[in-house]
Amino acid sequence: MTPTEHTIDAGLVTLWQERRVEVDAWFAAREDGVKRLPYGSVDLRFSGDKRVPVDTNLFSGGFNNLDAEGQVRAVEAFRRHLKRCCPKSQRVLLIPENHTRNQGYLNNLARLHDLLVRAGYEAAIGRLDLPESERFTFISEEGQSLEALPLVREGRYLRAGDFQPDVILLNHDLTTGVPPLLQDLAQPVTPPMTLGWHQRRKSVHFEAYRKVAREFAEAFSLEGWRMSAEFERCGRINFGERSGLECVALNVEKLLRRLREQYAAHAIAREPYVFVKADSGTYGMGIMTARSGADVTEMNKKTRNKMDVIKEGAHSTEVIIQEGIPTLERVGDAYAEPVVYLVDHMPVGAFWRVNAERGEENNLNAAGMQFFPMPGEIPPAMAMIARLAMLAAAMEEYE
């Protein structure tokens, strides 16, 4: 798929072709002094008018969807990252999500393990939810047999079976908090546990992203508005008891009003809509579409229940109201959105999330979705926006 002429994509492609050295220097300057995160993935949408990130996940679960070239780039980037952050480390403990019977996620886990081994490290998998006497064996999509071991804490050190790691790589997003096993460890843990979904907020991320995207746009004479989705936020929500919904409805109307003014100024004919999302968490849970405040105040019990509970039974008490970005991109006849994977802040590969059961304005991260690797180099527009999102993630600040 190629970018449409006269769009933000076309401008970014021209920028990359003509000023690539300057672009790399800009990122290097902004990342100087910023603690690089080990990996992340960025969901993008392209409406023709905008190319924006709509979600940035720091505990990514789709490494198995990268093509062979993307895997090679990931191996080099993992080696570079681990040498920088933990120069004497040789043994990496990978801690996955607890729900590791999902075959798609297990394939991701097997691929992550493989990438670490190919990068020259000893690697083991340790699960938080396994009793000390148990093991969990699984088979990857490529037929590889892997074993997840129970974790054992000794003082301030963690091990999996007899495997004593030098560094711990989290692939567990800590939605329900930091378990005692992981608190106050002497071994380095990456990504930082402060960026788990028990504390991280999408609204904080997109505020940081808006700032770095504006700086990037000003530096290279681009229109920053076309690189960022507008948003509002609300806290102290209880969907089960219907409390706080007035705040959500008012901010839906506020954002829609602002979008109508912006669309008119940019000669965009479509009627705006928004997504109301849980301000923390992933897996496409806790999301609804709204075209007016009444869609919120009049939502039925089924929708309220869907909005109330996110991953592992956690309740959604804060929401982000985000500009809806329709996707023009397709794979075959189905609407699609690119997901860019980064390691050590560098894009290493990408794939298409495709959902034939959903339309251009829908959330595609839902039942019926499929994944198709994006072969070769990542298109420049996607790569630069994803790099900005990853930089923003590293700049998020939480107490």
C-alpha positions as CSV (number, residue, x, y, z in Angstrom):
1,M,0.0,0.0,0.0
2,T,1.3,3.5,-0.8
3,P,0.6,6.9,0.7
4,T,-2.0,9.1,-1.0
5,E,-0.7,12.2,-2.7
6,H,-1.1,15.6,-0.9
7,T,-1.4,14.1,2.6
8,I,0.6,14.1,5.7
9,D,2.1,10.8,4.6
10,A,3.3,12.3,1.4
11,G,4.9,15.2,3.4
12,L,6.6,12.7,5.7
13,V,7.9,10.6,2.8
14,T,9.4,13.7,1.2
15,L,11.0,14.7,4.5
16,W,12.6,11.3,4.9
17,Q,13.9,11.3,1.3
18,E,15.4,14.8,1.5
19,R,16.4,15.3,5.1
20,R,16.9,11.9,6.6
21,V,20.1,12.9,8.4
22,E,18.4,15.8,10.0
23,V,15.5,13.7,11.1
24,D,17.8,11.1,12.8
25,A,19.7,13.9,14.4
26,W,16.5,15.4,15.8
27,F,15.5,12.1,17.4
28,A,19.0,11.6,18.7
29,A,19.0,15.0,20.4
30,R,15.6,14.4,22.0
31,E,16.5,10.9,23.2
32,D,19.8,12.1,24.8
33,G,19.3,11.6,28.5
34,V,15.9,9.8,28.1
35,K,15.9,6.2,29.4
36,R,15.1,4.1,26.4
37,L,12.4,1.5,26.8
38,P,13.2,-2.0,25.6
39,Y,10.2,-2.4,23.2
40,G,6.8,-1.2,22.3
41,S,4.1,-1.3,19.6
42,V,2.1,1.6,18.2
43,D,-1.3,1.2,16.5
44,L,-1.7,3.8,13.7
45,R,-4.7,5.1,11.7
46,F,-4.6,6.9,8.4
47,S,-7.7,8.9,7.4
48,G,-6.2,10.7,4.4
49,D,-6.3,13.9,6.5
50,K,-4.3,12.6,9.4
51,R,-1.8,9.9,10.3
52,V,-1.9,9.4,14.0
53,P,-1.1,6.9,16.8
54,V,-4.2,5.7,18.6
55,D,-2.6,3.4,21.1
56,T,0.9,2.7,22.4
57,N,1.6,-0.5,24.2
58,L,4.8,-1.0,26.2
59,F,4.3,-4.8,26.9
60,S,3.7,-5.9,23.3
61,G,2.2,-9.3,22.5
62,G,2.6,-9.7,18.8
63,F,6.3,-10.3,18.0
64,N,5.2,-13.5,16.2
65,N,3.6,-11.4,13.5
66,L,6.9,-9.9,12.3
67,D,8.4,-11.1,9.1
68,A,11.9,-12.5,8.8
69,E,13.5,-9.2,8.1
70,G,11.8,-7.6,11.1
71,Q,13.0,-10.4,13.3
72,V,16.6,-9.8,12.2
73,R,16.3,-6.1,13.0
74,A,14.7,-6.9,16.4
75,V,17.6,-9.2,17.3
76,E,20.2,-6.5,16.6
77,A,18.1,-3.9,18.5
78,F,17.6,-6.2,21.5
79,R,21.4,-6.8,21.6
80,R,22.0,-3.1,21.4
81,H,19.5,-2.3,24.1
82,L,20.6,-4.9,26.6
83,K,24.3,-3.9,26.2
84,R,23.4,-0.3,26.9
85,C,21.1,-0.9,29.9
86,C,22.7,-3.9,31.5
87,P,26.3,-4.3,30.0
88,K,27.4,-7.3,32.1
89,S,24.1,-9.2,31.7
90,Q,24.1,-12.6,30.1
91,R,20.9,-14.2,31.4
92,V,17.4,-12.7,30.7
93,L,14.3,-13.8,32.5
94,L,11.1,-13.2,30.5
95,I,8.0,-12.8,32.6
96,P,4.8,-13.2,30.6
97,E,1.1,-12.5,31.2
98,N,-0.7,-15.0,33.4
99,H,-3.2,-16.0,30.7
100,T,-0.7,-17.9,28.7
101,R,-3.0,-20.6,27.3
102,N,-4.0,-18.2,24.5
103,Q,-2.1,-19.7,21.5
104,G,-1.5,-16.4,19.8
105,Y,0.1,-15.0,22.9
106,L,2.2,-18.1,23.4
107,N,3.5,-17.7,19.9
108,N,4.5,-14.2,20.8
109,L,6.2,-15.5,23.9
110,A,8.1,-18.2,21.9
111,R,9.3,-15.6,19.4
112,L,10.5,-13.2,22.1
113,H,12.4,-16.0,23.7
114,D,13.9,-16.9,20.3
115,L,14.9,-13.2,19.6
116,L,16.7,-13.0,22.9
117,V,18.6,-16.2,22.3
118,R,19.5,-15.1,18.8
119,A,20.8,-11.8,20.3
120,G,23.3,-13.9,22.3
121,Y,21.6,-14.2,25.7
122,E,20.6,-17.2,27.8
123,A,16.8,-16.8,28.3
124,A,14.2,-18.5,30.4
125,I,10.4,-17.9,31.0
126,G,9.0,-17.5,34.5
127,R,5.3,-17.2,35.3
128,L,4.0,-15.3,38.3
129,D,0.9,-17.5,38.7
130,L,2.6,-21.0,38.8
131,P,2.9,-22.8,42.1
132,E,6.5,-23.7,43.0
133,S,6.1,-27.4,42.1
134,E,4.5,-26.9,38.7
135,R,5.7,-26.3,35.2
136,F,3.9,-25.1,32.1
137,T,4.9,-26.6,28.7
138,F,3.6,-25.2,25.5
139,I,4.3,-25.7,21.7
140,S,4.8,-22.7,19.5
141,E,3.3,-22.3,16.0
142,E,6.7,-23.5,14.6
143,G,6.6,-26.7,16.7
144,Q,9.1,-25.5,19.3
145,S,8.5,-26.9,22.9
146,L,9.1,-24.4,25.6
147,E,8.7,-24.5,29.4
148,A,7.6,-21.8,31.7
149,L,8.9,-22.1,35.3
150,P,7.5,-20.9,38.6
151,L,9.2,-17.9,40.1
152,V,11.0,-18.1,43.5
153,R,12.0,-15.1,45.6
154,E,15.2,-15.3,47.7
155,G,15.8,-12.0,49.5
156,R,15.9,-9.3,46.8
157,Y,16.6,-11.8,44.0
158,L,14.2,-13.6,41.7
159,R,14.9,-16.9,39.9
160,A,12.9,-19.3,37.8
161,G,13.7,-22.9,38.8
162,D,17.5,-23.0,38.8
163,F,17.8,-20.0,36.4
164,Q,19.3,-17.0,38.1
165,P,18.8,-13.9,35.8
166,D,20.9,-10.8,35.5
167,V,18.0,-8.8,34.1
168,I,14.2,-9.3,34.0
169,L,12.2,-8.4,30.9
170,L,8.5,-7.9,31.6
171,N,5.9,-8.9,29.1
172,H,3.3,-8.6,31.8
173,D,1.4,-5.3,31.8
174,L,0.7,-5.2,35.6
175,T,-3.0,-4.2,35.1
176,T,-3.9,-5.1,38.7
177,G,-0.7,-3.8,40.3
178,V,2.9,-4.9,41.1
179,P,2.8,-8.3,42.8
180,P,5.0,-8.8,45.9
181,L,7.4,-11.1,44.1
182,L,8.5,-8.2,41.9
183,Q,8.7,-5.4,44.5
184,D,12.1,-4.0,45.5
185,L,14.2,-6.4,43.5
186,A,18.0,-6.0,43.2
187,Q,17.9,-7.2,39.6
188,P,17.0,-4.6,37.0
189,V,13.5,-4.9,35.6
190,T,12.5,-3.5,32.2
191,P,10.2,-1.9,31.1
192,P,10.0,0.1,34.4
193,M,7.2,-1.2,36.6
194,T,6.0,2.4,37.0
195,L,4.8,2.1,33.4
196,G,2.4,-0.8,34.1
197,W,-1.2,-0.3,33.4
198,H,-2.0,-0.1,37.2
199,Q,-0.4,3.4,37.0
200,R,0.1,4.4,33.4
201,R,-2.6,6.5,31.7
202,K,-3.3,6.9,28.0
203,S,-4.2,10.6,28.5
204,V,-0.7,11.2,30.0
205,H,0.9,9.4,27.0
206,F,-1.1,11.4,24.4
207,E,-0.3,14.7,26.2
208,A,3.4,13.8,26.0
209,Y,2.9,12.7,22.4
210,R,1.2,15.9,21.4
211,K,4.1,17.9,22.8
212,V,6.8,16.0,20.9
213,A,4.8,15.8,17.7
214,R,4.3,19.6,17.8
215,E,8.1,20.1,18.3
216,F,8.8,17.7,15.4
217,A,6.3,19.4,13.1
218,E,7.7,22.9,13.9
219,A,11.3,21.7,13.3
220,F,10.4,20.4,9.8
221,S,7.6,22.7,8.7
222,L,4.8,20.1,9.0
223,E,1.3,20.5,10.2
224,G,1.3,19.0,13.7
225,W,-2.5,18.8,13.8
226,R,-2.4,16.1,11.1
227,M,-0.1,13.9,13.3
228,S,-2.2,13.9,16.5
229,A,-5.7,12.8,17.5
230,E,-7.5,15.3,19.7
231,F,-8.7,14.1,23.2
232,E,-10.3,14.9,26.5
233,R,-10.4,12.9,29.7
234,C,-12.6,12.2,32.7
235,G,-12.0,10.5,36.1
236,R,-14.1,9.1,39.0
237,I,-16.4,7.1,36.7
238,N,-18.5,4.2,37.9
239,F,-20.2,2.7,34.9
240,G,-22.0,0.1,37.1
241,E,-23.7,2.8,39.2
242,R,-23.9,5.3,36.3
243,S,-22.0,7.9,38.3
244,G,-19.7,10.4,36.5
245,L,-21.3,9.8,33.1
246,E,-22.3,13.5,32.9
247,C,-18.6,14.4,32.8
248,V,-18.1,12.0,30.0
249,A,-21.1,13.3,28.1
250,L,-20.1,16.9,28.5
251,N,-16.5,16.2,27.3
252,V,-17.8,14.2,24.3
253,E,-19.8,17.2,23.3
254,K,-16.9,19.6,24.0
255,L,-14.5,17.5,21.8
256,L,-17.1,17.1,19.0
257,R,-17.6,20.8,18.9
258,R,-13.9,21.5,18.7
259,L,-13.5,18.8,16.0
260,R,-16.3,20.4,13.9
261,E,-14.5,23.7,14.0
262,Q,-11.2,22.2,13.1
263,Y,-12.7,20.1,10.3
264,A,-14.4,23.1,8.8
265,A,-11.1,25.1,8.9
266,H,-9.3,22.2,7.1
267,A,-12.1,21.7,4.6
268,I,-12.9,18.2,5.9
269,A,-16.4,17.2,5.1
270,R,-17.0,14.2,7.3
271,E,-18.9,14.4,10.6
272,P,-16.7,13.8,13.6
273,Y,-17.1,10.9,16.1
274,V,-15.1,9.9,19.1
275,F,-14.0,6.7,21.0
276,V,-14.6,6.6,24.7
277,K,-11.9,4.3,26.1
278,A,-10.6,3.1,29.5
279,D,-7.7,5.4,30.3
280,S,-5.6,2.4,31.2
281,G,-5.4,-1.2,29.8
282,T,-5.2,-2.9,26.4
283,Y,-6.7,-5.8,24.4
284,G,-9.3,-3.5,22.9
285,M,-11.4,-3.7,26.1
286,G,-13.5,-0.9,27.5
287,I,-14.2,1.0,24.3
288,M,-17.3,2.5,22.8
289,T,-18.1,4.9,19.9
290,A,-20.0,8.1,20.5
291,R,-21.5,10.7,18.2
292,S,-23.1,12.8,20.9
293,G,-23.2,13.1,24.6
294,A,-26.5,11.3,24.6
295,D,-24.8,8.1,23.4
296,V,-23.1,8.1,26.9
297,T,-26.0,9.1,29.1
298,E,-28.4,6.7,27.4
299,M,-26.1,3.7,27.1
300,N,-27.8,0.4,28.0
301,K,-26.7,-2.0,30.8
302,K,-24.9,-4.3,28.4
303,T,-22.7,-1.4,27.1
304,R,-22.1,-0.1,30.7
305,N,-20.9,-3.6,31.7
306,K,-18.6,-3.7,28.7
307,M,-17.1,-0.3,29.7
308,D,-16.9,-1.2,33.4
309,V,-14.6,-4.2,33.4
310,I,-11.3,-4.4,31.6
311,K,-8.5,-7.0,31.8
312,E,-8.3,-9.4,34.8
313,G,-11.5,-8.0,36.2
314,A,-10.1,-4.6,36.9
315,H,-12.7,-1.8,36.8
316,S,-12.5,1.2,34.5
317,T,-12.8,4.4,36.6
318,E,-11.2,6.9,34.2
319,V,-11.7,7.4,30.5
320,I,-10.0,9.1,27.6
321,I,-12.3,10.6,24.9
322,Q,-10.4,10.3,21.7
323,E,-11.0,11.7,18.2
324,G,-12.2,8.9,15.9
325,I,-9.9,8.4,13.0
326,P,-11.4,6.4,10.2
327,T,-9.0,4.1,8.3
328,L,-8.7,4.3,4.5
329,E,-6.2,1.5,4.5
330,R,-7.2,-2.1,3.4
331,V,-5.8,-5.5,3.0
332,G,-7.8,-7.1,0.2
333,D,-11.4,-6.0,0.8
334,A,-11.1,-5.6,4.6
335,Y,-10.3,-2.5,6.5
336,A,-6.8,-2.5,8.2
337,E,-4.5,-0.6,10.4
338,P,-0.7,-0.9,10.7
339,V,0.9,-1.9,14.0
340,V,4.6,-0.9,14.2
341,Y,6.9,-2.7,16.6
342,L,9.9,-0.9,18.0
343,V,12.9,-2.2,20.0
344,D,15.3,0.2,21.7
345,H,13.1,3.0,20.2
346,M,13.8,1.9,16.6
347,P,11.1,0.5,14.3
348,V,12.0,-3.1,13.5
349,G,8.9,-4.4,11.8
350,A,5.2,-4.0,11.3
351,F,2.0,-5.9,10.5
352,W,-1.5,-5.2,9.5
353,R,-4.4,-5.7,11.9
354,V,-7.3,-6.6,9.6
355,N,-10.9,-7.1,10.5
356,A,-13.4,-8.0,7.8
357,E,-16.2,-7.8,10.2
358,R,-15.6,-4.1,11.0
359,G,-16.0,-0.9,9.0
360,E,-13.7,2.1,8.5
361,E,-14.8,3.9,11.6
362,N,-14.8,0.9,13.9
363,N,-12.3,-0.3,16.4
364,L,-10.5,-3.2,14.6
365,N,-9.0,-4.6,17.8
366,A,-12.0,-6.9,18.3
367,A,-13.3,-10.4,17.5
368,G,-12.7,-11.3,13.9
369,M,-9.3,-9.6,13.6
370,Q,-6.4,-11.2,11.8
371,F,-2.7,-10.2,11.4
372,F,-0.6,-10.1,8.2
373,P,3.1,-9.3,8.3
374,M,4.2,-6.1,6.4
375,P,7.2,-7.2,4.4
376,G,10.3,-5.2,3.9
377,E,11.1,-1.7,5.2
378,I,8.5,0.1,7.2
379,P,7.0,3.0,5.2
380,P,8.7,6.3,6.4
381,A,5.5,8.0,7.6
382,M,4.6,5.0,9.8
383,A,8.1,4.7,11.1
384,M,8.5,8.4,12.1
385,I,5.1,8.6,13.8
386,A,5.8,5.4,15.7
387,R,9.2,6.8,16.8
388,L,7.5,9.9,18.1
389,A,5.0,7.8,20.1
390,M,7.8,5.7,21.6
391,L,9.8,8.9,22.5
392,A,6.6,10.2,24.2
393,A,6.2,7.0,26.1
394,A,9.7,7.3,27.6
395,M,8.9,10.9,28.6
396,E,5.7,10.0,30.5
397,E,6.0,10.9,34.2
398,Y,4.2,9.3,37.1
399,E,4.7,9.5,40.9
